[in-house]
Amino acid sequence: MDNKHDFVQVKIDGPRSTNEVKSQKAMQFRIDQNKTVVGYNRINNYILDAFLKAVFPHDA
């Protein structure tokens, strides 16, 4: 079985404003020796929440 990296790009069409804030790197998590996740300052809350629950599971 090949060890391939998974990349997911999410784009949502919407109204564009002329004063858009440029995205900047807000956080970086090293999951293991070969996996790193970068989060940017404009990430949606539900995406961040799903990521944190997947990476840091806990018993409720």
mmCIF file of the N, C-alpha and C atoms, coordinates in Angstrom:
data_MODEL
# 
_entry.id   MODEL 
# 
loop_
_atom_site.group_PDB 
_atom_site.id 
_atom_site.type_symbol 
_atom_site.label_atom_id 
_atom_site.label_alt_id 
_atom_site.label_comp_id 
_atom_site.label_asym_id 
_atom_site.label_entity_id 
_atom_site.label_seq_id 
_atom_site.pdbx_PDB_ins_code 
_atom_site.Cartn_x 
_atom_site.Cartn_y 
_atom_site.Cartn_z 
_atom_site.occupancy 
_atom_site.B_iso_or_equiv 
_atom_site.pdbx_formal_charge 
_atom_site.auth_seq_id 
_atom_site.auth_comp_id 
_atom_site.auth_asym_id 
_atom_site.auth_atom_id 
_atom_site.pdbx_PDB_model_num 
ATOM 1   N N  . MET A 1 1  ? 0.845   -1.180 0.000  1.00 0.00 ? 1  MET A N  1 
ATOM 2   C CA . MET A 1 1  ? 0.000   0.000  0.000  1.00 0.00 ? 1  MET A CA 1 
ATOM 3   C C  . MET A 1 1  ? 0.889   1.242  0.000  1.00 0.00 ? 1  MET A C  1 
ATOM 4   N N  . ASP A 1 2  ? 0.574   2.191  -0.845 1.00 0.00 ? 2  ASP A N  1 
ATOM 5   C CA . ASP A 1 2  ? 1.368   3.414  -0.937 1.00 0.00 ? 2  ASP A CA 1 
ATOM 6   C C  . ASP A 1 2  ? 1.071   4.345  0.221  1.00 0.00 ? 2  ASP A C  1 
ATOM 7   N N  . ASN A 1 3  ? 2.096   5.021  0.689  1.00 0.00 ? 3  ASN A N  1 
ATOM 8   C CA . ASN A 1 3  ? 1.940   6.008  1.750  1.00 0.00 ? 3  ASN A CA 1 
ATOM 9   C C  . ASN A 1 3  ? 1.875   7.386  1.092  1.00 0.00 ? 3  ASN A C  1 
ATOM 10  N N  . LYS A 1 4  ? 0.649   7.843  0.778  1.00 0.00 ? 4  LYS A N  1 
ATOM 11  C CA . LYS A 1 4  ? 0.466   9.105  0.087  1.00 0.00 ? 4  LYS A CA 1 
ATOM 12  C C  . LYS A 1 4  ? -0.141  10.133 1.037  1.00 0.00 ? 4  LYS A C  1 
ATOM 13  N N  . HIS A 1 5  ? 0.222   11.380 0.837  1.00 0.00 ? 5  HIS A N  1 
ATOM 14  C CA . HIS A 1 5  ? -0.321  12.458 1.645  1.00 0.00 ? 5  HIS A CA 1 
ATOM 15  C C  . HIS A 1 5  ? -1.684  12.869 1.109  1.00 0.00 ? 5  HIS A C  1 
ATOM 16  N N  . ASP A 1 6  ? -2.587  13.231 2.004  1.00 0.00 ? 6  ASP A N  1 
ATOM 17  C CA . ASP A 1 6  ? -3.906  13.709 1.613  1.00 0.00 ? 6  ASP A CA 1 
ATOM 18  C C  . ASP A 1 6  ? -3.944  15.217 1.748  1.00 0.00 ? 6  ASP A C  1 
ATOM 19  N N  . PHE A 1 7  ? -4.297  15.898 0.676  1.00 0.00 ? 7  PHE A N  1 
ATOM 20  C CA . PHE A 1 7  ? -4.439  17.343 0.694  1.00 0.00 ? 7  PHE A CA 1 
ATOM 21  C C  . PHE A 1 7  ? -5.884  17.675 0.336  1.00 0.00 ? 7  PHE A C  1 
ATOM 22  N N  . VAL A 1 8  ? -6.494  18.532 1.128  1.00 0.00 ? 8  VAL A N  1 
ATOM 23  C CA . VAL A 1 8  ? -7.866  18.926 0.879  1.00 0.00 ? 8  VAL A CA 1 
ATOM 24  C C  . VAL A 1 8  ? -7.909  20.435 0.762  1.00 0.00 ? 8  VAL A C  1 
ATOM 25  N N  . GLN A 1 9  ? -8.438  20.919 -0.353 1.00 0.00 ? 9  GLN A N  1 
ATOM 26  C CA . GLN A 1 9  ? -8.577  22.356 -0.549 1.00 0.00 ? 9  GLN A CA 1 
ATOM 27  C C  . GLN A 1 9  ? -10.052 22.681 -0.518 1.00 0.00 ? 9  GLN A C  1 
ATOM 28  N N  . VAL A 1 10 ? -10.414 23.673 0.299  1.00 0.00 ? 10 VAL A N  1 
ATOM 29  C CA . VAL A 1 10 ? -11.806 24.078 0.436  1.00 0.00 ? 10 VAL A CA 1 
ATOM 30  C C  . VAL A 1 10 ? -11.931 25.512 -0.040 1.00 0.00 ? 10 VAL A C  1 
ATOM 31  N N  . LYS A 1 11 ? -12.829 25.728 -1.014 1.00 0.00 ? 11 LYS A N  1 
ATOM 32  C CA . LYS A 1 11 ? -13.096 27.073 -1.499 1.00 0.00 ? 11 LYS A CA 1 
ATOM 33  C C  . LYS A 1 11 ? -14.597 27.292 -1.497 1.00 0.00 ? 11 LYS A C  1 
ATOM 34  N N  . ILE A 1 12 ? -15.022 28.428 -1.003 1.00 0.00 ? 12 ILE A N  1 
ATOM 35  C CA . ILE A 1 12 ? -16.434 28.773 -0.977 1.00 0.00 ? 12 ILE A CA 1 
ATOM 36  C C  . ILE A 1 12 ? -16.602 30.089 -1.713 1.00 0.00 ? 12 ILE A C  1 
ATOM 37  N N  . ASP A 1 13 ? -17.462 30.078 -2.738 1.00 0.00 ? 13 ASP A N  1 
ATOM 38  C CA . ASP A 1 13 ? -17.718 31.307 -3.474 1.00 0.00 ? 13 ASP A CA 1 
ATOM 39  C C  . ASP A 1 13 ? -18.609 32.213 -2.641 1.00 0.00 ? 13 ASP A C  1 
ATOM 40  N N  . GLY A 1 14 ? -18.312 33.466 -2.672 1.00 0.00 ? 14 GLY A N  1 
ATOM 41  C CA . GLY A 1 14 ? -19.106 34.433 -1.923 1.00 0.00 ? 14 GLY A CA 1 
ATOM 42  C C  . GLY A 1 14 ? -18.767 35.826 -2.384 1.00 0.00 ? 14 GLY A C  1 
ATOM 43  N N  . PRO A 1 15 ? -19.459 36.783 -1.833 1.00 0.00 ? 15 PRO A N  1 
ATOM 44  C CA . PRO A 1 15 ? -19.176 38.166 -2.226 1.00 0.00 ? 15 PRO A CA 1 
ATOM 45  C C  . PRO A 1 15 ? -17.764 38.566 -1.813 1.00 0.00 ? 15 PRO A C  1 
ATOM 46  N N  . ARG A 1 16 ? -17.102 39.275 -2.677 1.00 0.00 ? 16 ARG A N  1 
ATOM 47  C CA . ARG A 1 16 ? -15.743 39.735 -2.414 1.00 0.00 ? 16 ARG A CA 1 
ATOM 48  C C  . ARG A 1 16 ? -15.782 41.202 -2.007 1.00 0.00 ? 16 ARG A C  1 
ATOM 49  N N  . SER A 1 17 ? -15.061 41.524 -0.978 1.00 0.00 ? 17 SER A N  1 
ATOM 50  C CA . SER A 1 17 ? -14.969 42.934 -0.589 1.00 0.00 ? 17 SER A CA 1 
ATOM 51  C C  . SER A 1 17 ? -13.630 43.484 -1.056 1.00 0.00 ? 17 SER A C  1 
ATOM 52  N N  . THR A 1 18 ? -13.556 44.768 -1.187 1.00 0.00 ? 18 THR A N  1 
ATOM 53  C CA . THR A 1 18 ? -12.319 45.387 -1.646 1.00 0.00 ? 18 THR A CA 1 
ATOM 54  C C  . THR A 1 18 ? -11.299 45.489 -0.525 1.00 0.00 ? 18 THR A C  1 
ATOM 55  N N  . ASN A 1 19 ? -11.731 45.327 0.725  1.00 0.00 ? 19 ASN A N  1 
ATOM 56  C CA . ASN A 1 19 ? -10.835 45.450 1.885  1.00 0.00 ? 19 ASN A CA 1 
ATOM 57  C C  . ASN A 1 19 ? -10.560 44.091 2.513  1.00 0.00 ? 19 ASN A C  1 
ATOM 58  N N  . GLU A 1 20 ? -10.340 43.078 1.687  1.00 0.00 ? 20 GLU A N  1 
ATOM 59  C CA . GLU A 1 20 ? -10.095 41.746 2.218  1.00 0.00 ? 20 GLU A CA 1 
ATOM 60  C C  . GLU A 1 20 ? -8.806  41.707 3.024  1.00 0.00 ? 20 GLU A C  1 
ATOM 61  N N  . VAL A 1 21 ? -8.849  40.980 4.122  1.00 0.00 ? 21 VAL A N  1 
ATOM 62  C CA . VAL A 1 21 ? -7.672  40.798 4.956  1.00 0.00 ? 21 VAL A CA 1 
ATOM 63  C C  . VAL A 1 21 ? -6.920  39.589 4.411  1.00 0.00 ? 21 VAL A C  1 
ATOM 64  N N  . LYS A 1 22 ? -5.638  39.747 4.211  1.00 0.00 ? 22 LYS A N  1 
ATOM 65  C CA . LYS A 1 22 ? -4.834  38.652 3.702  1.00 0.00 ? 22 LYS A CA 1 
ATOM 66  C C  . LYS A 1 22 ? -4.653  37.612 4.810  1.00 0.00 ? 22 LYS A C  1 
ATOM 67  N N  . SER A 1 23 ? -4.830  36.336 4.450  1.00 0.00 ? 23 SER A N  1 
ATOM 68  C CA . SER A 1 23 ? -4.673  35.262 5.425  1.00 0.00 ? 23 SER A CA 1 
ATOM 69  C C  . SER A 1 23 ? -3.228  35.160 5.861  1.00 0.00 ? 23 SER A C  1 
ATOM 70  N N  . GLN A 1 24 ? -3.061  34.919 7.162  1.00 0.00 ? 24 GLN A N  1 
ATOM 71  C CA . GLN A 1 24 ? -1.740  34.738 7.724  1.00 0.00 ? 24 GLN A CA 1 
ATOM 72  C C  . GLN A 1 24 ? -1.738  33.471 8.562  1.00 0.00 ? 24 GLN A C  1 
ATOM 73  N N  . LYS A 1 25 ? -0.591  32.848 8.627  1.00 0.00 ? 25 LYS A N  1 
ATOM 74  C CA . LYS A 1 25 ? -0.446  31.628 9.416  1.00 0.00 ? 25 LYS A CA 1 
ATOM 75  C C  . LYS A 1 25 ? -0.692  31.953 10.883 1.00 0.00 ? 25 LYS A C  1 
ATOM 76  N N  . ALA A 1 26 ? -1.641  31.224 11.494 1.00 0.00 ? 26 ALA A N  1 
ATOM 77  C CA . ALA A 1 26 ? -1.993  31.477 12.878 1.00 0.00 ? 26 ALA A CA 1 
ATOM 78  C C  . ALA A 1 26 ? -1.482  30.378 13.813 1.00 0.00 ? 26 ALA A C  1 
ATOM 79  N N  . MET A 1 27 ? -1.417  29.146 13.315 1.00 0.00 ? 27 MET A N  1 
ATOM 80  C CA . MET A 1 27 ? -0.950  28.046 14.152 1.00 0.00 ? 27 MET A CA 1 
ATOM 81  C C  . MET A 1 27 ? -0.381  26.946 13.280 1.00 0.00 ? 27 MET A C  1 
ATOM 82  N N  . GLN A 1 28 ? 0.460   26.141 13.882 1.00 0.00 ? 28 GLN A N  1 
ATOM 83  C CA . GLN A 1 28 ? 1.023   24.992 13.188 1.00 0.00 ? 28 GLN A CA 1 
ATOM 84  C C  . GLN A 1 28 ? 1.132   23.857 14.181 1.00 0.00 ? 28 GLN A C  1 
ATOM 85  N N  . PHE A 1 29 ? 0.549   22.707 13.836 1.00 0.00 ? 29 PHE A N  1 
ATOM 86  C CA . PHE A 1 29 ? 0.596   21.521 14.681 1.00 0.00 ? 29 PHE A CA 1 
ATOM 87  C C  . PHE A 1 29 ? 1.435   20.463 13.997 1.00 0.00 ? 29 PHE A C  1 
ATOM 88  N N  . ARG A 1 30 ? 2.364   19.884 14.721 1.00 0.00 ? 30 ARG A N  1 
ATOM 89  C CA . ARG A 1 30 ? 3.083   18.719 14.214 1.00 0.00 ? 30 ARG A CA 1 
ATOM 90  C C  . ARG A 1 30 ? 2.367   17.503 14.797 1.00 0.00 ? 30 ARG A C  1 
ATOM 91  N N  . ILE A 1 31 ? 1.744   16.731 13.916 1.00 0.00 ? 31 ILE A N  1 
ATOM 92  C CA . ILE A 1 31 ? 0.957   15.576 14.338 1.00 0.00 ? 31 ILE A CA 1 
ATOM 93  C C  . ILE A 1 31 ? 1.881   14.402 14.653 1.00 0.00 ? 31 ILE A C  1 
ATOM 94  N N  . ASP A 1 32 ? 2.800   14.131 13.775 1.00 0.00 ? 32 ASP A N  1 
ATOM 95  C CA . ASP A 1 32 ? 3.852   13.157 14.030 1.00 0.00 ? 32 ASP A CA 1 
ATOM 96  C C  . ASP A 1 32 ? 5.073   13.583 13.220 1.00 0.00 ? 32 ASP A C  1 
ATOM 97  N N  . GLN A 1 33 ? 6.030   12.705 13.075 1.00 0.00 ? 33 GLN A N  1 
ATOM 98  C CA . GLN A 1 33 ? 7.285   13.100 12.442 1.00 0.00 ? 33 GLN A CA 1 
ATOM 99  C C  . GLN A 1 33 ? 7.106   13.540 10.993 1.00 0.00 ? 33 GLN A C  1 
ATOM 100 N N  . ASN A 1 34 ? 6.105   13.005 10.306 1.00 0.00 ? 34 ASN A N  1 
ATOM 101 C CA . ASN A 1 34 ? 5.925   13.308 8.889  1.00 0.00 ? 34 ASN A CA 1 
ATOM 102 C C  . ASN A 1 34 ? 4.671   14.110 8.574  1.00 0.00 ? 34 ASN A C  1 
ATOM 103 N N  . LYS A 1 35 ? 3.927   14.529 9.569  1.00 0.00 ? 35 LYS A N  1 
ATOM 104 C CA . LYS A 1 35 ? 2.667   15.231 9.318  1.00 0.00 ? 35 LYS A CA 1 
ATOM 105 C C  . LYS A 1 35 ? 2.623   16.542 10.085 1.00 0.00 ? 35 LYS A C  1 
ATOM 106 N N  . THR A 1 36 ? 2.347   17.617 9.366  1.00 0.00 ? 36 THR A N  1 
ATOM 107 C CA . THR A 1 36 ? 2.206   18.930 9.962  1.00 0.00 ? 36 THR A CA 1 
ATOM 108 C C  . THR A 1 36 ? 0.947   19.581 9.401  1.00 0.00 ? 36 THR A C  1 
ATOM 109 N N  . VAL A 1 37 ? 0.175   20.236 10.256 1.00 0.00 ? 37 VAL A N  1 
ATOM 110 C CA . VAL A 1 37 ? -1.031  20.934 9.835  1.00 0.00 ? 37 VAL A CA 1 
ATOM 111 C C  . VAL A 1 37 ? -0.856  22.412 10.146 1.00 0.00 ? 37 VAL A C  1 
ATOM 112 N N  . VAL A 1 38 ? -1.172  23.265 9.176  1.00 0.00 ? 38 VAL A N  1 
ATOM 113 C CA . VAL A 1 38 ? -1.067  24.707 9.344  1.00 0.00 ? 38 VAL A CA 1 
ATOM 114 C C  . VAL A 1 38 ? -2.468  25.289 9.308  1.00 0.00 ? 38 VAL A C  1 
ATOM 115 N N  . GLY A 1 39 ? -2.803  26.122 10.287 1.00 0.00 ? 39 GLY A N  1 
ATOM 116 C CA . GLY A 1 39 ? -4.086  26.817 10.333 1.00 0.00 ? 39 GLY A CA 1 
ATOM 117 C C  . GLY A 1 39 ? -3.872  28.303 10.118 1.00 0.00 ? 39 GLY A C  1 
ATOM 118 N N  . TYR A 1 40 ? -4.767  28.911 9.395  1.00 0.00 ? 40 TYR A N  1 
ATOM 119 C CA . TYR A 1 40 ? -4.643  30.329 9.082  1.00 0.00 ? 40 TYR A CA 1 
ATOM 120 C C  . TYR A 1 40 ? -5.691  31.134 9.845  1.00 0.00 ? 40 TYR A C  1 
ATOM 121 N N  . ASN A 1 41 ? -5.471  32.443 9.961  1.00 0.00 ? 41 ASN A N  1 
ATOM 122 C CA . ASN A 1 41 ? -6.298  33.293 10.803 1.00 0.00 ? 41 ASN A CA 1 
ATOM 123 C C  . ASN A 1 41 ? -7.743  33.404 10.324 1.00 0.00 ? 41 ASN A C  1 
ATOM 124 N N  . ARG A 1 42 ? -8.060  33.042 9.123  1.00 0.00 ? 42 ARG A N  1 
ATOM 125 C CA . ARG A 1 42 ? -9.422  33.160 8.618  1.00 0.00 ? 42 ARG A CA 1 
ATOM 126 C C  . ARG A 1 42 ? -10.146 31.815 8.570  1.00 0.00 ? 42 ARG A C  1 
ATOM 127 N N  . ILE A 1 43 ? -9.691  30.812 9.326  1.00 0.00 ? 43 ILE A N  1 
ATOM 128 C CA . ILE A 1 43 ? -10.305 29.485 9.314  1.00 0.00 ? 43 ILE A CA 1 
ATOM 129 C C  . ILE A 1 43 ? -11.702 29.559 9.930  1.00 0.00 ? 43 ILE A C  1 
ATOM 130 N N  . ASN A 1 44 ? -12.630 28.800 9.361  1.00 0.00 ? 44 ASN A N  1 
ATOM 131 C CA . ASN A 1 44 ? -13.995 28.756 9.894  1.00 0.00 ? 44 ASN A CA 1 
ATOM 132 C C  . ASN A 1 44 ? -14.012 27.928 11.179 1.00 0.00 ? 44 ASN A C  1 
ATOM 133 N N  . ASN A 1 45 ? -14.864 28.325 12.106 1.00 0.00 ? 45 ASN A N  1 
ATOM 134 C CA . ASN A 1 45 ? -14.928 27.652 13.407 1.00 0.00 ? 45 ASN A CA 1 
ATOM 135 C C  . ASN A 1 45 ? -15.261 26.168 13.286 1.00 0.00 ? 45 ASN A C  1 
ATOM 136 N N  . TYR A 1 46 ? -16.189 25.814 12.390 1.00 0.00 ? 46 TYR A N  1 
ATOM 137 C CA . TYR A 1 46 ? -16.585 24.414 12.297 1.00 0.00 ? 46 TYR A CA 1 
ATOM 138 C C  . TYR A 1 46 ? -15.458 23.555 11.728 1.00 0.00 ? 46 TYR A C  1 
ATOM 139 N N  . ILE A 1 47 ? -14.633 24.112 10.866 1.00 0.00 ? 47 ILE A N  1 
ATOM 140 C CA . ILE A 1 47 ? -13.491 23.365 10.334 1.00 0.00 ? 47 ILE A CA 1 
ATOM 141 C C  . ILE A 1 47 ? -12.449 23.170 11.427 1.00 0.00 ? 47 ILE A C  1 
ATOM 142 N N  . LEU A 1 48 ? -12.157 24.217 12.177 1.00 0.00 ? 48 LEU A N  1 
ATOM 143 C CA . LEU A 1 48 ? -11.207 24.117 13.278 1.00 0.00 ? 48 LEU A CA 1 
ATOM 144 C C  . LEU A 1 48 ? -11.698 23.135 14.334 1.00 0.00 ? 48 LEU A C  1 
ATOM 145 N N  . ASP A 1 49 ? -12.978 23.183 14.664 1.00 0.00 ? 49 ASP A N  1 
ATOM 146 C CA . ASP A 1 49 ? -13.552 22.280 15.653 1.00 0.00 ? 49 ASP A CA 1 
ATOM 147 C C  . ASP A 1 49 ? -13.431 20.822 15.202 1.00 0.00 ? 49 ASP A C  1 
ATOM 148 N N  . ALA A 1 50 ? -13.753 20.540 13.947 1.00 0.00 ? 50 ALA A N  1 
ATOM 149 C CA . ALA A 1 50 ? -13.657 19.174 13.426 1.00 0.00 ? 50 ALA A CA 1 
ATOM 150 C C  . ALA A 1 50 ? -12.215 18.694 13.426 1.00 0.00 ? 50 ALA A C  1 
ATOM 151 N N  . PHE A 1 51 ? -11.291 19.573 13.065 1.00 0.00 ? 51 PHE A N  1 
ATOM 152 C CA . PHE A 1 51 ? -9.873  19.209 13.066 1.00 0.00 ? 51 PHE A CA 1 
ATOM 153 C C  . PHE A 1 51 ? -9.399  18.856 14.475 1.00 0.00 ? 51 PHE A C  1 
ATOM 154 N N  . LEU A 1 52 ? -9.707  19.707 15.441 1.00 0.00 ? 52 LEU A N  1 
ATOM 155 C CA . LEU A 1 52 ? -9.247  19.475 16.807 1.00 0.00 ? 52 LEU A CA 1 
ATOM 156 C C  . LEU A 1 52 ? -9.838  18.188 17.383 1.00 0.00 ? 52 LEU A C  1 
ATOM 157 N N  . LYS A 1 53 ? -11.106 17.901 17.078 1.00 0.00 ? 53 LYS A N  1 
ATOM 158 C CA . LYS A 1 53 ? -11.727 16.669 17.562 1.00 0.00 ? 53 LYS A CA 1 
ATOM 159 C C  . LYS A 1 53 ? -11.108 15.438 16.916 1.00 0.00 ? 53 LYS A C  1 
ATOM 160 N N  . ALA A 1 54 ? -10.706 15.542 15.660 1.00 0.00 ? 54 ALA A N  1 
ATOM 161 C CA . ALA A 1 54 ? -10.096 14.402 14.970 1.00 0.00 ? 54 ALA A CA 1 
ATOM 162 C C  . ALA A 1 54 ? -8.669  14.147 15.446 1.00 0.00 ? 54 ALA A C  1 
ATOM 163 N N  . VAL A 1 55 ? -7.930  15.206 15.715 1.00 0.00 ? 55 VAL A N  1 
ATOM 164 C CA . VAL A 1 55 ? -6.534  15.059 16.085 1.00 0.00 ? 55 VAL A CA 1 
ATOM 165 C C  . VAL A 1 55 ? -6.363  14.770 17.573 1.00 0.00 ? 55 VAL A C  1 
ATOM 166 N N  . PHE A 1 56 ? -7.202  15.384 18.393 1.00 0.00 ? 56 PHE A N  1 
ATOM 167 C CA . PHE A 1 56 ? -7.099  15.231 19.839 1.00 0.00 ? 56 PHE A CA 1 
ATOM 168 C C  . PHE A 1 56 ? -8.380  14.621 20.404 1.00 0.00 ? 56 PHE A C  1 
ATOM 169 N N  . PRO A 1 57 ? -8.639  13.347 20.102 1.00 0.00 ? 57 PRO A N  1 
ATOM 170 C CA . PRO A 1 57 ? -9.863  12.711 20.617 1.00 0.00 ? 57 PRO A CA 1 
ATOM 171 C C  . PRO A 1 57 ? -9.802  12.533 22.139 1.00 0.00 ? 57 PRO A C  1 
ATOM 172 N N  . HIS A 1 58 ? -10.957 12.600 22.767 1.00 0.00 ? 58 HIS A N  1 
ATOM 173 C CA . HIS A 1 58 ? -11.037 12.373 24.209 1.00 0.00 ? 58 HIS A CA 1 
ATOM 174 C C  . HIS A 1 58 ? -12.384 11.763 24.537 1.00 0.00 ? 58 HIS A C  1 
ATOM 175 N N  . ASP A 1 59 ? -12.463 11.135 25.675 1.00 0.00 ? 59 ASP A N  1 
ATOM 176 C CA . ASP A 1 59 ? -13.735 10.549 26.113 1.00 0.00 ? 59 ASP A CA 1 
ATOM 177 C C  . ASP A 1 59 ? -14.592 11.631 26.729 1.00 0.00 ? 59 ASP A C  1 
ATOM 178 N N  . ALA A 1 60 ? -15.821 11.710 26.272 1.00 0.00 ? 60 ALA A N  1 
ATOM 179 C CA . ALA A 1 60 ? -16.720 12.765 26.775 1.00 0.00 ? 60 ALA A CA 1 
ATOM 180 C C  . ALA A 1 60 ? -17.408 12.333 28.044 1.00 0.00 ? 60 ALA A C  1 
# 
